[in-house]
Amino acid sequence: MDTHLQTAVVAGIAMLSLALAPGRPLASDALSEQQLREALLDAVDFPAGWASDSERSAARRGFGVPDPSESRCRELFDTDAKTAARAGFARTRSGPFVTTVAAAHRDTDRARRSLDALRDAVDGACRTFHATEGPEGGGVRVAYDAERLDAASVDELGEESLAVRFQRRVEGESATAPVVADVVIARVGAHTVRVAQAGRDDSDSGDIVAFAERAVEKLEEVAAGRTAVPRPDQPGTTDL
C-alpha cells in the first residue's frame, strides 16, 4: 500500500475510534449518558441536611415527586428520551423531595419541540393530573392542579425554560400546610434538564430556582466540554 494512503487510513481509523469512544458525543452535539451523569445535581450541590434518595425508597414509602397516572403527564417529571440520567434527593424521610433528570435529544430542534409539547400539556391535558400516593395497599387518589411558578429568574435559565407549580388536593383533606410540586424544565442546546421538588409549602422547602440554576450551570459546563466544578460555598449533605 502507498505510504501516504496507509497513513491516511490509519489516521481515519484513529479519528473514528476517538469519535466513538465511550463518554464522547457522536456525530451530533448530544451528550452521552455518562456525560449527562456528570452534569446531574449531586450531594455537594445541596445545603447541609439533604441526602440522596433512591427510586426504591420512594416506591417503598409511596410518595415523593409525583408520578402521574396519565401517561402523557409523566413527561413533566421524567423523560422517555433514550439517553438520560436521573438522581433524587430528600431533606427528611417525609420530605421535601427533589428529583432531577437530564436528557439528550437527537438535535436542538427535537429538544425545542419537546419543551413546546410540555408547555402545551401544562395548558391543556395536564392542567390537572392524578396520582396514587401512599404505602402499597393503602394508597390515596390525589389530584394536582397547575399554575405557572412565579419566578422571574426562571425565564433566563438555559436557552428557554418552563416553570410550573402544582397544588395537591385530596377530597376531604384539611392539611395544615398545602402540599405542592414545583418543576422547572430548561433547554441547553440539544438537551433538557428537569428539576422537581415536592413537599409541604413551608420553610423546610428548598429553593427550587437555585437548584434549577445549578442544574443548568452544570449541564452548560459539560456541554461545553468542561468538567462541572463544585461550588466552594456548598457544605454538602448528611445522611437522613
Residue, then its C-alpha position, 0 to 999 in steps of 0.5 A: m500500500d502507498t505510504h501516504l494512503q496507509t497513513a491516511v487510513v490509519a489516521g481515519i481509523a484513529m479519528l473514528s475510534l476517538a469519535l466513538a469512544p465511550g463518554r464522547p458525543l457522536a456525530s451530533d452535539a448530544l451528550s452521552e449518558q455518562q456525560l449527562r451523569e456528570a452534569l446531574l445535581d449531586a450531594v455537594d450541590f445541596p445545603a447541609g441536611w439533604a441526602s440522596d434518595s433512591e427510586r426504591s425508597a420512594a416506591r417503598r414509602g409511596f410518595g415523593v415527586p409525583d408520578p402521574s397516572e396519565s401517561r402523557c403527564r409523566e413527561l413533566f417529571d421524567t423523560d422517555a428520551k433514550t439517553a438520560a440520567r436521573a438522581g433524587f434527593a430528600r431533606t427528611r424521610s417525609g420530605p421535601f423531595v427533589t428529583t432531577v433528570a437530564a436528557a439528550h435529544r437527537d438535535t436542538d430542534r427535537a429538544r425545542r419541540s419537546l419543551d413546546a409539547l410540555r408547555d402545551a400539556v401544562d395548558g391543556a391535558c395536564r392542567t390537572f393530573h392524578a396520582t396514587e400516593g401512599p404505602e402499597g395497599g393503602g394508597v390515596r387518589v390525589a389530584y394536582d392542579a397547575e399554575r405557572l411558578d412565579a419566578a422571574s429568574v426562571d425565564e433566563l435559565g438555559e436557552e428557554s425554560l418552563a416553570v410550573r407549580f402544582q397544588r395537591r388536593v385530596e377530597g376531604e383533606s384539611a392539611t395544615a400546610p398545602v402540599v405542592a410540586d414545583v418543576v422547572i424544565a430548561r433547554v441547553g442546546a440539544h438537551t433538557v434538564r428537569v428539576a422537581q421538588a415536592g413537599r409541604d409549602d413551608s420553610d423546610s422547602g428548598d429553593i427550587v430556582a437555585f437548584a434549577e440554576r445549578a442544574v443548568e450551570k452544570l449541564e452548560e459546563v459539560a456541554a461545553g466540554r468542561t468538567a462541572v466544578p463544585r461550588p466552594d460555598q456548598p457544605g454538602t449533605t448528611d445522611l437522613 
